[in-house]
Amino acid sequence: MIIAIDESGSFAENSAEYCFFVSVRLRQRRTLYKIKKYQFLLWEKGLPKALKDHKGEIKSSNLSDNSLLEFVKAVCLSEPRIGITPLTIIPQKNPVDVIEKHKEFQRKGIEDGLLYYIQHDKKEAANFYRDYQNWFKKLSYPLYLKVFMLGECIVHSLINAIGHSISGGYDEELPRLRFMIDRDFIRNETQGLFWRDLLRNQLWNISKENPIPYLDKWDKKSHPFLEKYTVNGRQDLGKLFNENCNFYLSHTNFEIRIADAVGTIIRRHFDCHSCLEAFNHLKYCFSKDGQILGIELKDFDLNNVPQHPEDNPFAQ
């Protein structure tokens, strides 16, 4: 299956508006994928040509509520129905001082990783972590929120995709699972490598409290997904995120344009109090409990965090 991700909102410091990351899950079996692509392009073809930008793309933010309602009916709810994992954060509820504590805690983890590689005379890895730490320290408030929320969206989307594919009886698609992310704030290959390491850290932490769902009968010999992502007898999703999680341009990839339209509807509903009918239809596609997951970073005493070096994924 394919999971396409886009964000909506400014993520600006002290903003009281909802900011969103949403993922849309598309079935990848050849006929089902073709059907969804046909449904979307047919809907898109019926939109006014005057709305197209210089790339020939129609941004969903320029569409009327009625056009977005037709999108939900023609694309989202039409079989094969898409799955949606929506997450939201309100910057005003995440003060700068709290964000800086979380950044510093992660920076120390990266620094511990740097020291680990220096001590073990791994010069190439040490140089990487030195540049990685410098990049991370320079992240602005909005950019840090976006990086953090993207990781949360990917991890929760993965959990929902595995759970839904099991209940829906199409888990044979899991070995071909891939993520398509709108190319926005990760600008080059080096930044992508830094971000992937942060993602690995988030997966490590989230899966402790919210384990990735597997059937009891699955083991590394009986299911292709575990077989593909098992290394030396241990689950290792690094290959999934290194090879099948990439950034794409929206005007050449309809999957991301679907995610863009979904994000526009959800944001208009919460921040503009419009798109009510479209949203009420759209929420039937929400995964898990049908709710939007709200994220709020908790305050803590940075000087009294228990130190357990063996639990630092940056040094693994």
C-alpha positions as CSV (number, residue, x, y, z in Angstrom):
1,M,0.0,0.0,0.0
2,I,1.0,3.7,-0.3
3,I,0.8,6.2,2.5
4,A,0.9,9.8,1.2
5,I,1.5,12.7,3.7
6,D,1.0,16.4,3.6
7,E,0.8,19.2,6.2
8,S,-1.5,22.2,6.6
9,G,-1.0,25.3,8.7
10,S,1.7,27.8,9.6
11,F,3.1,26.1,12.7
12,A,4.1,29.6,13.7
13,E,5.1,30.4,17.3
14,N,2.2,31.4,19.5
15,S,-0.4,30.7,16.8
16,A,-3.8,29.7,18.2
17,E,-4.7,27.9,15.0
18,Y,-4.8,24.1,14.5
19,C,-1.9,22.8,12.4
20,F,-2.2,19.4,10.8
21,F,-0.3,16.5,9.4
22,V,-2.5,14.0,7.5
23,S,-1.7,10.7,5.8
24,V,-3.9,9.0,3.3
25,R,-3.6,5.2,2.8
26,L,-4.2,3.9,-0.7
27,R,-4.5,0.2,-1.7
28,Q,-1.6,-0.8,-3.9
29,R,-3.0,-3.9,-5.6
30,R,-2.7,-2.9,-9.2
31,T,-6.4,-2.7,-10.2
32,L,-7.4,-0.9,-6.9
33,Y,-4.6,1.6,-7.4
34,K,-5.6,2.4,-10.9
35,I,-9.2,2.9,-9.9
36,K,-8.3,5.4,-7.2
37,K,-6.0,7.3,-9.6
38,Y,-8.8,7.4,-12.2
39,Q,-11.3,8.7,-9.7
40,F,-9.0,11.5,-8.6
41,L,-7.9,12.6,-12.0
42,L,-11.5,12.6,-13.2
43,W,-12.5,14.8,-10.3
44,E,-9.5,17.1,-10.9
45,K,-10.3,17.3,-14.6
46,G,-13.7,18.8,-13.8
47,L,-12.2,21.7,-11.9
48,P,-12.0,25.2,-13.4
49,K,-8.8,25.5,-15.5
50,A,-8.3,29.1,-14.2
51,L,-7.3,27.7,-10.9
52,K,-4.2,26.0,-12.2
53,D,-0.8,27.4,-11.3
54,H,2.3,27.7,-13.5
55,K,3.0,24.0,-13.0
56,G,-0.5,23.0,-14.1
57,E,-1.4,22.0,-10.5
58,I,-4.6,23.0,-8.7
59,K,-4.0,23.8,-5.0
60,S,-6.9,22.6,-2.9
61,S,-6.7,25.8,-0.8
62,N,-8.1,27.6,-3.8
63,L,-11.1,25.3,-4.1
64,S,-14.7,26.0,-3.0
65,D,-16.3,24.0,-0.2
66,N,-18.6,22.4,-2.8
67,S,-15.7,21.3,-4.9
68,L,-14.1,19.7,-1.8
69,L,-17.4,18.0,-0.9
70,E,-17.4,16.4,-4.4
71,F,-13.8,15.3,-3.8
72,V,-14.8,13.5,-0.7
73,K,-17.7,11.7,-2.4
74,A,-15.9,10.9,-5.7
75,V,-12.5,10.0,-4.3
76,C,-12.4,9.4,-0.6
77,L,-15.6,7.5,-0.1
78,S,-15.7,5.7,-3.4
79,E,-14.4,2.1,-3.3
80,P,-11.7,1.3,-2.7
81,R,-12.2,3.8,0.2
82,I,-9.0,5.5,1.4
83,G,-7.8,5.5,5.0
84,I,-6.8,8.7,6.8
85,T,-4.6,9.2,9.9
86,P,-4.9,12.9,11.0
87,L,-2.8,14.6,13.7
88,T,-3.0,18.1,15.0
89,I,-1.0,20.5,17.1
90,I,-1.7,24.0,18.3
91,P,1.5,26.1,18.7
92,Q,0.1,28.3,21.4
93,K,-0.3,25.2,23.6
94,N,3.4,24.3,23.0
95,P,5.3,27.3,24.4
96,V,8.8,28.0,23.1
97,D,10.5,27.2,26.5
98,V,8.9,23.7,26.5
99,I,9.9,23.1,22.9
100,E,13.5,24.2,23.7
101,K,13.6,21.6,26.5
102,H,12.5,18.8,24.1
103,K,15.1,20.0,21.6
104,E,17.8,20.1,24.2
105,F,17.0,16.6,25.4
106,Q,17.2,15.3,21.9
107,R,20.3,17.3,21.2
108,K,22.0,15.6,24.2
109,G,21.0,12.2,22.8
110,I,22.6,13.1,19.5
111,E,25.7,14.4,21.4
112,D,25.9,11.1,23.2
113,G,25.8,9.3,19.9
114,L,28.6,11.5,18.6
115,L,30.7,10.7,21.7
116,Y,30.0,7.0,21.3
117,Y,31.3,7.0,17.7
118,I,34.4,9.1,18.7
119,Q,35.2,6.7,21.5
120,H,34.9,3.7,19.1
121,D,37.1,5.4,16.5
122,K,34.3,5.5,13.9
123,K,35.3,8.7,12.2
124,E,32.8,8.7,9.4
125,A,29.9,8.2,11.8
126,A,31.3,10.8,14.1
127,N,31.5,13.4,11.4
128,F,27.9,12.6,10.4
129,Y,26.7,13.1,13.9
130,R,28.7,16.3,14.3
131,D,26.9,17.8,11.2
132,Y,23.7,16.3,12.4
133,Q,23.9,18.0,15.8
134,N,24.7,21.4,14.1
135,W,21.7,21.0,11.8
136,F,19.4,20.1,14.7
137,K,20.4,23.0,16.9
138,K,19.5,25.5,14.1
139,L,16.0,24.2,13.6
140,S,13.5,27.1,14.1
141,Y,10.3,26.7,16.1
142,P,8.0,26.1,13.1
143,L,10.5,23.7,11.5
144,Y,11.1,21.7,14.7
145,L,7.3,21.3,15.1
146,K,7.0,20.1,11.4
147,V,9.9,17.7,11.8
148,F,8.4,16.3,15.0
149,M,4.9,16.1,13.7
150,L,6.0,14.4,10.5
151,G,7.7,11.7,12.5
152,E,4.6,11.2,14.7
153,C,2.4,11.0,11.6
154,I,4.6,8.4,9.9
155,V,4.7,6.2,13.0
156,H,1.0,6.4,13.7
157,S,0.2,5.8,10.1
158,L,2.3,2.7,10.1
159,I,0.6,1.4,13.1
160,N,-2.8,2.1,11.6
161,A,-1.8,0.6,8.2
162,I,-0.7,-2.7,9.7
163,G,-3.7,-2.9,12.0
164,H,-6.2,-2.1,9.2
165,S,-4.6,-4.4,6.7
166,I,-4.8,-7.3,9.2
167,S,-8.5,-6.6,9.9
168,G,-9.2,-6.0,6.3
169,G,-7.5,-9.2,5.1
170,Y,-5.0,-7.5,2.7
171,D,-1.8,-7.7,4.8
172,E,-0.1,-9.3,1.8
173,E,0.4,-5.7,0.6
174,L,2.6,-4.8,3.6
175,P,5.9,-5.9,2.1
176,R,5.4,-3.3,-0.6
177,L,4.4,-0.5,1.8
178,R,5.9,2.9,1.0
179,F,5.6,6.4,2.2
180,M,5.3,9.4,-0.1
181,I,5.8,12.8,1.6
182,D,5.3,16.3,0.2
183,R,8.6,17.9,-0.4
184,D,8.5,21.0,1.6
185,F,11.0,21.6,4.5
186,I,13.5,18.7,4.0
187,R,15.5,20.4,1.2
188,N,18.3,18.0,0.3
189,E,19.7,14.5,0.7
190,T,21.9,15.3,3.7
191,Q,18.9,16.8,5.7
192,G,17.0,13.7,4.7
193,L,19.6,11.5,6.4
194,F,19.4,13.6,9.6
195,W,15.6,13.5,9.5
196,R,15.6,9.7,9.0
197,D,17.7,9.3,12.2
198,L,15.2,11.4,14.1
199,L,12.4,9.3,12.7
200,R,14.2,6.1,14.0
201,N,14.3,7.7,17.4
202,Q,10.6,8.5,17.3
203,L,9.7,5.0,16.2
204,W,11.8,3.7,19.1
205,N,10.0,5.8,21.7
206,I,6.4,5.6,20.4
207,S,6.5,1.8,19.9
208,K,7.4,1.4,23.6
209,E,4.0,2.6,24.6
210,N,2.0,1.8,21.5
211,P,3.6,-1.3,20.0
212,I,3.3,-2.0,16.3
213,P,0.5,-4.6,15.9
214,Y,1.3,-8.1,14.7
215,L,-0.7,-11.3,14.7
216,D,0.4,-14.0,17.1
217,K,0.8,-16.4,14.2
218,W,3.3,-14.1,12.5
219,D,6.9,-14.9,12.8
220,K,10.0,-14.3,10.6
221,K,9.3,-17.5,8.7
222,S,5.6,-17.2,8.1
223,H,4.9,-13.6,7.0
224,P,6.7,-11.7,4.2
225,F,6.6,-8.4,6.1
226,L,8.5,-9.7,9.1
227,E,10.8,-11.7,6.9
228,K,11.6,-8.5,4.9
229,Y,12.2,-6.4,8.0
230,T,14.0,-8.9,10.3
231,V,17.7,-8.7,10.7
232,N,19.7,-11.2,12.8
233,G,16.5,-12.3,14.5
234,R,15.3,-8.8,15.4
235,Q,12.7,-6.5,14.0
236,D,14.5,-3.7,12.0
237,L,12.4,-1.2,10.1
238,G,15.4,0.8,9.0
239,K,15.2,-0.6,5.5
240,L,11.6,0.5,5.2
241,F,12.4,4.1,6.1
242,N,15.7,4.3,4.2
243,E,14.4,2.8,0.9
244,N,10.6,3.3,0.9
245,C,10.1,6.6,2.7
246,N,10.9,9.5,0.4
247,F,9.9,13.1,-0.5
248,Y,8.0,13.9,-3.7
249,L,6.7,16.8,-5.7
250,S,2.9,17.2,-5.4
251,H,2.3,18.3,-9.0
252,T,3.7,15.0,-10.4
253,N,2.2,12.7,-7.8
254,F,-1.6,12.5,-7.4
255,E,-1.3,10.6,-4.1
256,I,0.1,13.7,-2.4
257,R,-2.5,15.9,-4.0
258,I,-5.1,13.7,-2.3
259,A,-3.4,14.2,1.0
260,D,-3.3,18.0,0.3
261,A,-7.1,18.1,-0.3
262,V,-7.8,16.1,2.8
263,G,-5.7,18.4,4.9
264,T,-7.4,21.5,3.5
265,I,-10.9,20.1,4.4
266,I,-9.9,19.3,8.0
267,R,-8.1,22.6,8.5
268,R,-11.0,24.7,7.1
269,H,-13.4,22.8,9.4
270,F,-11.4,23.6,12.6
271,D,-9.9,27.0,11.8
272,C,-12.4,28.6,9.4
273,H,-15.6,26.8,10.6
274,S,-16.4,25.8,7.0
275,C,-16.4,22.6,5.0
276,L,-18.8,21.2,7.5
277,E,-20.6,18.7,5.1
278,A,-17.3,17.6,3.5
279,F,-15.7,17.0,6.9
280,N,-18.7,15.1,8.2
281,H,-18.4,12.7,5.3
282,L,-14.6,12.6,5.4
283,K,-14.4,11.4,9.0
284,Y,-15.8,8.1,8.0
285,C,-12.4,7.4,6.5
286,F,-10.5,8.2,9.7
287,S,-8.6,5.2,11.0
288,K,-8.6,3.6,14.4
289,D,-11.2,5.3,16.7
290,G,-12.2,7.9,14.1
291,Q,-10.7,10.8,16.0
292,I,-8.0,13.3,15.2
293,L,-5.0,12.7,17.4
294,G,-4.0,15.9,19.3
295,I,-0.3,16.3,20.1
296,E,1.0,18.4,23.0
297,L,4.6,18.3,24.2
298,K,4.7,18.1,28.0
299,D,6.8,20.3,30.2
300,F,9.5,18.6,32.3
301,D,12.5,19.3,34.4
302,L,15.4,18.9,32.0
303,N,17.9,18.7,34.9
304,N,16.1,15.7,36.5
305,V,15.6,13.3,33.6
306,P,16.8,9.8,34.4
307,Q,19.8,8.9,32.4
308,H,19.8,5.4,30.9
309,P,22.5,5.3,28.2
310,E,21.3,1.8,27.0
311,D,18.0,3.4,26.1
312,N,19.5,6.1,23.8
313,P,18.6,5.1,20.2
314,F,21.0,7.7,18.8
315,A,23.9,5.6,20.1
316,Q,22.6,2.3,18.8
